[in-house]
Amino acid sequence: MSRTIRVTVRGSFDKLSEAQLAELVAARAEHDLMNTAYTAEGYLAYDLPGRPFFTFRFLATAEEQDEIPAITADAEQRAAAWMAERGYPVKNLTAQAVDMSEVPLGSRGKREAGRRR
């Protein structure tokens, strides 16, 4: 069974230069916290200049549960690499994965699942 894995990588920007901050603020519409999505390439969201924190959201699949730690570590590394490639200093990176097959269905999801049977 293929499992859908959502990985959220959190961190904060660390001592951005004025030019870096201006660049990120100018691009913030592309990284809006209100329009986030989990994607294979990763979706970056932040609220600069108000808060120095960011999240990257990654979507992956796994065949076995024991693949999830490697997927989580990969997502964290990819987020760090993306920031490093652009010269953005970051700190306090953490990653958390959720196996969507283990998330309980709400009442709407249960109704929809019942219709599919």
Secondary structure, DSSP 8 states (H G I E B T S, - for coil): --EEEEEEEEEEE-S--HHHHHHHHHTGGGG-GGG---BSS-EEEE-TTT--EEEEEEEEEESSGGGHHHHHHHHHHHHHHHHHHTT--EEEEEEEEEEGGGS---HHHHHHHHHH-
